[in-house]
Amino acid sequence: MLLADGSEPGPVYFDAGSSANFHQSSDWWIYTGELGAPVAAELRGACSCGWRGEARYPLDWESVDRQAPYLYDTSGPEGDWARHITEVEARAVPAAAPGAG
């Protein structure tokens, strides 16, 4: 997800009390501006390998069900990510099985 200035925010940390451990999340629906999180303005596909999609999809917070954010249409960035994975798989070279060859 992207902020209004086009930057990608880091994870949001949640203080659960007196513990030294903090829960963190980078789920797009956390970035509502509540609990100290910045406000996401757009979604885009992303991968843990560092790939970021070029297409940007406006995020309409009025259409996000706060009780069920997973119902929001994220098919655009999900489709971009799926195409990325297909391209990666097409370029992958199978590893030889142990003891083969």
C-alpha positions, 0 to 999 in steps of 0.5 A: 500500500502507499501513502498519499505522498507515494511512499510505502509505510513500514509496519505498524507496531501494537503495544499490548501492555507491559511486555517487551514484545510488540505485535507488528503488521503490514496488512493494508487494512491497518493503515486507517490513520487510527492508533497511530498508523498512517493513512493508506491512499492506494494499493499496489502489488508487492512481493517479499523479493522486493518487486513492486507493481507499477499499477496503483489502485485508489483505496476507498475507505468508505467502501471498506467494511471495518468488520470484514476488510477482506471483502474489499476488492483487492483483485487489481494488486492481487492479479499484478502479484500473480502475474509476477509470480507466474513470470518468476516461475517461468524463469526458474530453473529446476534444482537437481534432486539429491543424488541425481546426475 
